[in-house]
Every structure is written in C-alpha cells, then in structure tokens.
Amino acid sequence: MEHALFALSGLDLLVCLYALHKIRLIHISTFNIEAASVTAARESTQLYAQIQAYLDLLRLVEPARPLPTLRGWAASPDFLLRIAGHARDAAPQRILECSSGASTVVLARCLQLNGSGHVVSLENDPAFAEQTRTSLRMHGLADWATVVDAPLVANAATGTPWYSLEGLTDDPGAFDMLVIDGPPRTVAPLARHPALPMLSSRLSAACVVFLDDADRVEERATLQRWATEFHDFAQTLLPCEKGCARLDRNPKIADGKL
C-alpha cells in the first residue's frame, strides 16, 4: 500500500511539473506575441511617417524624375525633408555635403527652384560618385551640383581617415549649409567627427549644419566632442527615423565679437 501511494505521489509530481512547464511556455509565447505586436506597431508608425515625409518631399521639390532609392544606406525621407525645407526657406548660396546621393539631387533641385546657388558633394567611392552625377544629369541638375572625388586619406590633425579636400582648393567663398552623412561608420569609431575640425574655416559665420544618423552612439559621442570644441555652434536634436542634429552657428561668436 505504501509503495502504491509513493508511486501515485510521484506521478502527481510529474504531472504538476509538466503543467508548470507548459504554463511557462504559454507565458513566454504570450510575452513574445506582445513584444512582436509592439514592434510591429512601432514599425508601422515609422513606415507611415516615412511615406508621409516622402510625399511632402515630392510636393516640396517637384522632381522631374523619380528620386533615387531612399532606403538602406540612403538618407531617410524625413531627413531629406528637413534639409530640403531649410534649403528652400534659407536659400543658401553654397552647400557642402559629406557623401553624395539622393540628398545631392534633392538639394540641387532646391537651389534650382530658388534660382541660385550650388551644391558641392564630397564622395570617397568613385562608382557612387559617378552614379550621383548620372542622377543629376537625368534630373537636369548637372549645373547645380558638383560631385568631387574625395578619397579617404590619413589625417594627422584628427587621427581619423577623412575626405581629401584637394578638390576644394580652388573653391571660392564660404559654405552656408553643411550636410554630414558620411564617411561610413565602418571607417573609424568616430568617422564623422573630423567634419567640423576640417571644415569650420570654410563655413560662413551663419552656417547651418545637419548631421544624419544622430541617434547612433558614435554620432552622439561626436556631438559631445563638438560641443566642447566649437562653442559657436548651438546643437538641436530633431526627430527623424535615424536621428538628426542641427547645428546653428552664432555669427557673433564665429567672428570673435562675443
């Protein structure tokens, strides 16, 4: 009789353990479903925001042909809308880009609509540089932008490989707007930090700078370093899919009047 009771108790224990295991699996599955639902909802919201930004961008610049692909490595529609809005409103005469692509086409179109100005884009990849030039020609914008072959070279001043500026040697005047979307993060831990150290002297006293991918750890670290190195630039983080930072230069500080 005692052996029978012991066997029954052991069976009950196995049943209880099995039931607890199943309950745990159900709990985990429920959690995964909830997490997947939250992720799906967030991605759906982001997708809608990018579609809306793309439609707004098309209305703003009215391109003659479809814009280059805006996914993957390319700038997101909301970032392009930000820089295009500034280009249309502020009407900068000279725009400098770090990395070429869809942004070059969009900015060149903005200047064409404004009736004046020119975009200069630094590109380290020769194939991609030619691809951007082709897009500019297809859009009838070749006269509004110049893509400069700028290979990444060792830079003793910053310790980070960065664009060669030889193509800017004979470029007259200061730039009123700077868009930073390169080099790629794979080049160095803070690949985009050299932009201000290398270009600040070429920027106008009231230049506005836009940094893409500002949500990334590397770009946040870059912004922190710039904040301590360049007191004439006020930083503002703007909501964009990949993050966007706008830096407004104070003309009085840049001219040494403050």
Secondary structure, DSSP 8 states (H G I E B T S, - for coil): -HHHHHHHHHHHHHHHHHHHHHHHHHHHHHHHHHHHHHHHHHHHHHHHHHHHHHHHHHHHH--SS-----STTS--HHHHHHHHHHHHHH--SEEEEES-SHHHHHHHHHHHHHT--EEEEEES-HHHHHHHHHHHHHTT-GGGEEEEE--EE--TTTSS-EE--GGGTT--S-EEEEEE--S-TTS-TTTTTTHHHHHGGGEEEEEEEEEE-TTSHHHHHHHHHHHHH-TTEEEEEE--TT-EEEEEE-HHHHTT--
